[in-house]
Amino acid sequence: MYLRLVGLFAVVTAAALVGSAQEPQPTARPFAYKQRTHDVPTPGFLGGLRREPAPHITFDTTGVTLSLPDVWDVDPGTGAQYRRGEVLVRFRDDVDAIGRARTLQSVRGRRMVRVLPANWSLMELQPEVSPLQSVSVLQAMPEVEEASPNFRLRTQQFRPNDEFHHLQWNFEAINLPVAWQINPGARDDVVVAVVDTGLNAVTDTFVFFSPLVGQIPVRFAEVPDLVSDGRIVSPYDFVYDDEFPVDLDGHGTHVAGTIAQQTDNGIGLAGVAFNVKLMPLKVITGGWDDVFNPSHRGGAVDVVSAAVRHAADNGAKVINLSLGGLGAAPTLRDAISYAVSRGAFVAIAAGNSFEDGNPVEYPAAYGEQINGAMTVGAVNRSSRRASYSAVHPYVEICAPGGDAFDFERGITQVGYEEASTRSLWTFPEQALALTLGFRPRFDRFEPLPLSGTSMATPHVAGVAALLYSQGIRNPSAIEEAITRFARPIDATADQCGAGLVDARRALRGLGLAR
């Protein structure tokens, strides 16, 4: 115990501490609030290749108890988490306000929290009412078209912790270098939405209001070699309800980098469609979000659905969904269909749970149903299905996702420096470190290899942006090009659909280059 605490205090002593802000803690939103301070900007730092893994300091949290809100329950049938005290209801077209009120009363609902598009509503229940039982009652009512719990979605990423070596083998695997001879990095009038954990689009300090220790000033910086003037379009944080979707995890930053990292400039790494504009939309939370904001709505289906519609309504032509969960999400299905109807191609991660029973995951299961949306599985460096990648009839295409247990063979992109964020600490470790004075900072970056279908999906999103820039503007036609000209590999249709995405073959296949 003593040695572990010594290690912890060494980290706390070395951490960069930012002075406390003076604003009083707001009372109306105690668990869902952050405030920008407009601090003096200090550019983010992009470090070199770290050949040795960062030391993983652990400490004993035995006996540590945290009195925090518990807002999620578990469906015993599927293991899916859902939001306590809430259900999503889709009313029939002819149901008026009186009918909706009668429906609310029949399941002992408290109120309609918000009306969502496509006749969906978010209903709040009395505290003692079971959402699962309420859904069963609602589905039998004549006023109701569909009902479901407000399930939780998460990122689709493995976190290997082995030693790594920088090598973007993944771009060679999809024939990207020769595809760039046809279309070098897409056009700058194409907007790609990354619906994920966020992306630092500003350099500043934000104050979070934590139930553990009060005000927490946290430093963020624009991601070097990715964020630049005029490149970010209509960003939004659907967790904290503001226009600054700062990333407290790194997953969204990594995914955005694979799509759009600036290229051929002598620094950093490369991206598939390096000229596009980005629309970062934060809907998923990382470990530090859970510590700062325990009752957040991150990952709830209604939140993700709102972001997808926001992307479509604000000009996104490609939407990346490197996320998923075990609970059916018809509200999100309708949002994806809406986005496709507005001209946006949608790439969806298939999921990483093959070795955990290979369950059906959502929204991955909807990709096959929607022409213009594609569900993406992962291959390793040998172009074989990655061991973790889901196997289902709805997997339509594969892309490089890396080896689950081989750090050197992951997908390398810009991520956070682990010594500054300590994102690998457990929730109790992070919470205890916070009370002892450690402050994470999100302004130091380094090349970081990760693996998962989350990492595979942005390859397909990037290729879709290249095709859109080349003149294919219909999402269904983009899907057809990717499917028809995929490269056959040693995998069944359930494992990799049409095969491995091939950027060059897709661009040349429709006669757009000769």
PETA-V780504 format. One line per field, one symbol per residue. phi: phi as a letter, one per 40 degrees, with the letter a starting at -180 (. if undefined). psi: psi as a letter, one per 40 degrees, with the letter a starting at -180 (. if undefined). burial: b if it has 24 or more other C-alpha atoms within 12 Angstrom, else e. A space follows every 50 residues. Layout:
# PETA-V780504
phi=???
psi=???
burial=???
This chain:
# PETA-V780504
phi=.cccccccccccccccbbdcccccccccbcbaaabcbfcccbdcbbcccc cbcccccbacbdgcbbcbcbbbbbcccbgccbccgaabbbcccccccccc cccdccbfccaccacbcggcbcbcbcdcccdccccccccccccbcaaacc cbbbcbbcbcbccbbcaccccccbgcdcccccacggbcccbbcbcachac bbbabbbcbcccbgcbcbcbadcdgbcadgccbfcabccbgacbccccbh cccccccccbdcbgbgbgbbbcbcbccbbcbcbbbbdcdcccacbccdgc dccccccccdcccbgcbbbbbcaiaccdbcccdcccccccccgbcbbbcc hbbdcbhfccbbcdccdccbchbbcbcbbcccgbdcdcccbacccbabac bgccbbccbcccacbcccccbfccccdccccccccchcbcbbbbbacacb bicdccdccccccccccccchcbcdcccccccccbcccbcaccccbfchc dbccccccccgcab
psi=dddddddddddddeihhhihieiihiddgdefhihhefihhhiihhiahh dhiihghiihehehihgiihehihhddeehiihheiihhhiidehadddd ddddddefidihdihiifeiihhhiidehhdddddddddeidehdiiiig ihiiighigifiiihhhgdddddefdddddddhgeaieehhhhhhaeahh eihihihighedebhhhhhiiihiedhihedhhfiihedefaeggihede dddddddddehiifeeibaiidgeeiiighhheiiaddddddgdfiehei ddddddddddddefehehhhggiiiehigddddddddddddeehhhhhhd iffdefefihiiedeeddehheihhhiiiadefihidehihidehdiiih eihdfhddeahhihaihddddfeeiidddddddddeehhiifehiihhhi iidddddedddddddddddeehehddddddddddfihhigiidddebeah hhdddddddeeei.
burial=eeeeeeebbebbeebeebebeeeebeeeebbbbbbbbeeeeebbbbbebb eeeeeebbbeeeeeeeeeeebbeebeeeebbbbbbbbbbbbeeeeeeeeb eebbeebbbeebeeebbbbbbbbbbeeeebbbebbebbbebebbbbbbbb bbbbbbbbbbbbebbbbbbbbbbbbbbebbebbbbbbbbbbbbbbbbbbb bbbbbbbbbbbbbbbbbbbbbbbbbbbbeebbbbbbbbbbbebbbbbbbb bbbbbbbbbbbbbeeeebbbbbbbbbbbbbbbbbbbbbbbbbbbbbbbbb bbbbbbbbbbbbbbbbbbbbbbbbbbbbbbbbbbbbbbbbbbbbbbbbbb bbbbeeeebbbbbbbbbbebbbbbbbbbbbbebbbbbbbbbbbbbbbbbb bbbbbbbbbbbbbbbbbbbbbbbbbebbbbbbbbbebbbbbbbbbbbbbb bbbbbbbbbbbbbbbbbbbbebbbbbbbbbbbbbbbbbbebebbbbbbbb bbbbbbbbbeeeee
